[in-house]
Amino acid sequence: MDISIVVPLYNEAESLPELTAWIERVMEEQQLSYEIIFVNDGSTDNSWQVIRQLQEKSDKIHAIRFRRNYGKSPALYCGFDRAQGDVVITMDADLQDSPDEIPELYRMIKEDGFDLVSGWKKVRYDNAVTKNIPSKIYNSTARFITGLKLHDMNCGLKAYRNVVVKNIEVYGEMHRYIPFLAKNAGFTNIGEKVVVHRKRKYGNTKFGLERFIHGYLDLFSLWYLNKFSKQPMHFFGLWGSIMFFIGLLAVVVVGILKWVALANGTPAPLVTNLPYFYIALTMMIIGTQLFMSGFISELVTRTAPERNNYKISEEF
């Protein structure tokens, strides 16, 4: 099979028939063998009934139905597991990603030799304040931390070699950083293609401003785990030593000041009488504990046997 098209969706019943017809037309024009894998992420509308109707008309359509809403990363994880095509394409179900981009994405993988090609929505039609500007800031930070020179890390329209999706684990909300996951797995030939961004035709966006907060937290977790998870003492030992050395210097300075004051016969104020001492000490302890708790929790999540066990009510 040439192409597997994985489409995660949540309450997109109105757009599914149009999207399917569009994909079918493009695939037939290019004479490519394909499958469409819809992953219904706990939709509360009639999306599943629409998918059923579409499947009755075409054996190219497969689908997975979650019992509840898990999120985009679990949907992609299960879609990747089912994908059989040499090239795997991911796109959103809201018609903002154009299936006309598929042939060129396929060519870049097969002929240009890329492991992964990420779409770049250079011209966007999102709200500038709530999505466009925050997205630019987020992508700038992601480029700096990951070292990947991608303009739109979170674009849903991407193409992968099949071997890539079989060797990465998308969990939590890490779908935003699939190129970074691929890079960490050894797939470094990552490209980018300018793609058309279309205005949403039906319904409303399913993502709010909180996605940017989650995005930054996930980015830091991914960077940290990639860099220090196998040798955490390189991080904790370094900063622990720095803090201990600063504390030692502070003790020496306080001791010297105390000794000088006593030698001159003048009273010296006790450090423990200053409220700033207790504030600084408490904040350092709490901050260190929180960071350690987050690190340990992340390790537990990554090694938990049930981390990618999602309840599926139906699939075909």
N, C-alpha and C positions, 0 to 999 in steps of 0.2 A: 504494500500500500504506500502511495506517495505521501499523503498528508493526513494527519489527524488534527481536527479543529476542536479545541477544548473551549467551551463557553460556559463559565460560571454565571449563575443568574439568581436574582431575588426579586420577585414581583415584577416581571417584565413580559407578561402575557401578550400585551398589545404588539410588541415589537418582534416577537418570535417568528410569526409567519413571514413577515417581510425580510427578516434577516436570513431565514432558511432559504427562501426563494433566491435571494441575492447570491448567497454562497453557492447554491446549486448552479446558477447561471454561469458564474465565474469558473467553476470547476469543469463544467461541460465545455466551455469555450477553450479552456486550456488542455482538455483531454487528460485530466489528472484523476487517478483513483484516490478516493478520500472517504473519511468518516467524520460525522459531526457528533461530538460528545457533549450533551447538555448536562450540567450538574445543577440541579434544582436545590438551592441552599435554603430549604425550609420556607418556600414561598407561601404566603397566605392568600394569594389570589388564585386564579385558575390556570396558572402557568403549566402545571403538570398535565392538566387535561388538554391543553393546546399542544404540548409536546407529544402526547399520546396520539392525537389526531394527525400530527405531522409524520409520526413514525409509521402510521398505517399506510401512508402514501409513499414512503421511501425506506428501503432497508439500509440506507446510509446513516440513518439517525439512531444513536444510542443515547441512553440517559441514565442518570443516577439521581435518586431522590432522597435527600436527608430528612430525617424525622423532625429536625428542628434547624434553626439558623445557627450555623457554626462560624461562617465567615468565608472570605475569599480564599485564604490560604488552604484550608481544608478542602474546599471545592477543587482547587487546582491540584492538590496532592492526589485526590482520588481520580481526577481526570487524567493526570499524568500516568497513574498506575494502569489505567485502561488503554491508553493510547498505543496504537500499533504502527502508525505511519512512520516512514523514514524521517519526515520533518513534522514537528508538532507546532501548530499555530495556536496562540491564545488570543482571544478577543472578548470584549465586553458585549453583553446582550442588548445594550440600549441604543444601538445603531449609531453611536458616536465613532466607532471604529469601522472603517470601510473595508469590506471583503475584496474590493478591487486591488488592495495592497498585497494580497496573498501571493500572486504569481511572482512578484519581484522579491518578496521575502523568501520564498521557496528557492528562487534562483541564487540568491546570495548565500544560502546555506549549501546548496548542492554544487554550485559552480565556483563561487568565490571562496568557499572553504571555511566560512564562519561557523563557529560552534553555536553562537547565539546572536541574534540580531534584534535590537530593541527599537521600537518606534519612538519617534520624536515629534510630538505635536507642536511644531514650531509656531503655528498660528492657532490660538485657542479661542473658544467662544464661551469660556466659563466666566463667572462673575469675578472681576479683577480683584476685589477686596477679599472675598471669602475663599477663593480657590487659586486664581492665577498668580497673584503676587506671593502668597504663602508658598505656592508650589515652586516658584523660582528660588526663593530663599532656601527651601528644603533641599532642592536639587543641588544648589551650590555647596551646601554643607555635606551632602552625600558624596559629591565628587571629591571634596577635600579629604574626607575620612576613608573612602574606599579606594581611591586612586583610579577609579574608572571615569573616563572623560565622556560620560553620557549626559546629555542635556535633560532627559526625561526618564529617570530611573523607574518611575512608577507607572509608565505607560502600559496599559493592558494589552496592547497589540505587540506581540513578540513572536519570534520564530526560533526554534531550537532543533538541534540534532536530537534524535530519539534517545541516544546514549546519554545526553545531558540530563534530560528529565528523569531518567532512570537512576541517576547517580547523585541527585540532590534531594534534600528533605525539606519540604516547605511546611512549616508548622506555625502555630500562633498567628501572627500577622506579618510574617516574613515575606509575603508575596511582593512587597515593595522592593525587596533587595535580592530578587532572584539572580540578577547579573553578578552580584557580589558572592552569592552562594555558589554559582557556577565557577567563578574565578577561584574561590577557595577549594573547589573540588578538582582543580587542575585544568579547567576549560578556559583558556585565556584569550582565545581568538574571538573577541566580542566586538560586534559592529553596531552601527546605528543607521537608521533610515528615516528621513523626514516623511511623515505620514499626514494624511488629511484628518483634521479633527472636525467632526460635524456637530451641529447643535442637537441637543436631545429633542427627540420628536414626541415621545410619549412619557408621561409620568414625571417624577422628580428624582433627583439624585438621592442615593441611599447612604452617602457619606457626609459627615459633618466636620466641623472644625477640629473635633477631637482627634481626627485621623493624623493631623500634623504633630500633635503632642505624642501620640502613640508612635508615630513614625520616628521621631527623634530618639525616644527611649529604646525602640527596637534597633535602631542604627547603632547606638552606643553599645547595646548588649551584644550585637553581632560582631562588631569590631573588637570588643573586649574579649569575647570568647574565642574568636579566631586568633587573637594575638597572645593571650595569656592562659587559655583554659588548660593547656598541657603543662605549663610551667607557671602556675599562679604566684609562686614565691618571687619570681622576677618582678612582679608588680607590687605585691604586698611587702616583700622584703625591702624593696627600694624605698617605698614611702614610709614604711615602718622605721627604717634606719634613719631617714631624713627627720621624721618627727622626734625620734629618740635623741638624735644629735642636737636638734634645736632645743629640746627640753633640757639636755645636759648643759648646753651653753647658757640657758636661762638660769639654771641652778647655780652655775659658776658665777654669773653676773650678780645674781641676788646675794650669793655668799660674799663676793668681793665688796658690794655696796654695804652689806651689813658689817663686815669687818672694818671698812674704812670709817663708817659711822661710829662704831664702838671705839676705834682707835682715836678718833677726834673728840670723843665724849659727847656726841650729839645723838638724839633719839632718831631711829629709823623706823618708818611705818612698816607694819607687817603686810606682806603681799596678800595674805589670806583675808585681810580686812577690805580689800578692793573687790567690788562686785564684778568687775570685768574679768577677773581671774576665774571666777566660778562660771560665768557665762561662756567664756572661751573653752574652758575645760569640758563643760556639759555638751556644747555643740560639737566639739571634736569627737567625743565618745559616741554621741547619738549618730553623727554622720558616718563614723566608721562602722558602727553596728548595722545601720541601714544598708550601707554598701555591701557589707559582708553577707547580710541576709538576702539581698537581691542577687548576688553572685551565686550563693549556694542554692537558692530557689531556681535560678536559671539552669544550673547543672542538674538539679533533680528533674526539672521539666524535660531536659534533653535526653536524660537516661531513663525516664519513666516508660515502662512497657506499654502503657495505655495512651501515650501522647498523641498517637494518630489512629485511635480507634473511634470511628464515627458511626453513629447509628443510621443505617440505610434501610429505608422502608421498602424501596422498590428499585429495580434496575433492569435494563434490557439492552 
